[in-house]
Amino acid sequence: MKPIIKTLSVRVRDKHARVLNRMAFDVNQVWNAANAYSDEFSWIPVPEVGYMNFGTSAFELMKDLKGLRKERGMIIDSTAVQETIAVHAKARKQFKKNKLNWRCSGGKKALG
């Protein structure tokens, strides 16, 4: 038997817009922090060889960025932080890059 999936369309009330925008900003900040950390620590100096590229995994990023939420006073929970870091690591692995594009918040969003 095939499962039936129904999509529910709801309108978000204006009183929740401020909280949702703040949460979106926090998720973008986590993405940018993971991006900066993975870019900075992906090339490791090896004596007599030079620099070698070691990609950081999602586990390493979560371990190194575990205090980010309290440090910056974010309102999202730790599960959202971990999921954002996991999606970031998956995208880096998919596109074979150490640094992805930055995520902008606020009035700097692209209009197209």
C-alpha positions in Angstrom: 0.0 0.0 0.0 1.3 3.4 -1.0 1.4 6.1 1.7 -0.7 9.2 1.1 1.1 12.5 1.6 -0.9 15.6 2.0 0.7 19.1 2.1 -0.7 21.6 4.5 -0.5 25.3 3.6 -0.6 27.7 6.6 -0.1 31.4 7.0 2.4 32.4 9.7 1.0 35.2 11.8 2.8 38.5 11.9 3.4 38.2 15.7 5.8 35.2 15.0 7.7 36.9 12.2 10.3 38.5 14.5 11.1 35.2 16.2 11.3 33.3 12.9 13.6 36.0 11.4 15.8 35.8 14.4 16.0 32.0 14.1 16.9 32.3 10.4 19.6 34.8 11.3 21.0 32.4 13.9 21.0 29.5 11.4 22.9 31.6 8.9 25.4 32.5 11.6 26.0 28.8 12.4 26.5 28.1 8.7 29.0 31.0 8.3 30.9 29.9 11.4 31.1 26.3 10.1 32.2 27.7 6.8 35.0 29.8 8.2 36.2 27.0 10.5 36.3 24.4 7.7 38.1 26.8 5.4 40.7 27.8 8.0 41.5 24.3 9.2 41.3 22.3 6.0 44.9 22.9 4.9 47.3 21.6 7.6 51.1 22.2 7.5 53.1 19.0 7.3 56.9 19.4 8.0 59.1 18.8 4.9 56.0 18.3 2.7 54.1 21.6 2.8 50.4 21.9 3.2 48.0 19.0 2.9 44.3 19.2 2.4 42.3 17.4 5.1 38.6 18.0 5.0 36.9 18.5 8.3 33.9 16.2 8.9 30.6 17.1 10.5 31.6 15.4 13.7 34.8 17.5 14.0 32.8 20.7 13.3 30.2 19.8 15.9 32.9 19.1 18.5 34.8 22.3 17.8 31.7 24.6 17.5 29.8 23.2 20.5 29.9 26.4 22.5 28.8 28.7 19.7 25.2 28.8 20.7 25.7 30.1 24.2 28.7 32.3 23.2 26.5 34.2 20.7 23.2 34.1 22.6 21.3 32.2 20.0 17.6 31.3 20.5 17.8 28.2 18.3 18.3 24.9 20.1 21.3 22.6 19.9 19.6 20.2 17.5 19.2 23.0 14.9 22.9 23.9 15.3 23.9 20.2 14.8 21.6 19.8 11.8 22.9 23.0 10.2 26.5 21.8 10.6 25.6 18.4 9.2 23.9 19.9 6.1 27.0 22.2 5.7 29.4 19.2 5.8 27.2 17.2 3.4 27.1 20.1 0.9 30.9 20.5 1.2 31.4 16.8 0.4 28.9 16.9 -2.4 30.5 19.8 -4.2 34.1 18.8 -3.2 34.9 22.3 -1.7 36.4 23.4 1.6 34.5 26.6 1.6 30.9 27.3 0.4 29.2 30.6 -0.2 28.3 32.7 2.8 24.7 33.0 3.8 23.5 36.6 4.2 20.7 37.8 6.5 18.7 40.9 6.8 18.7 43.6 4.1 21.6 42.1 2.2 19.6 39.2 0.8 19.7 38.7 -3.0 16.5 39.7 -4.7 16.8 37.3 -7.6 
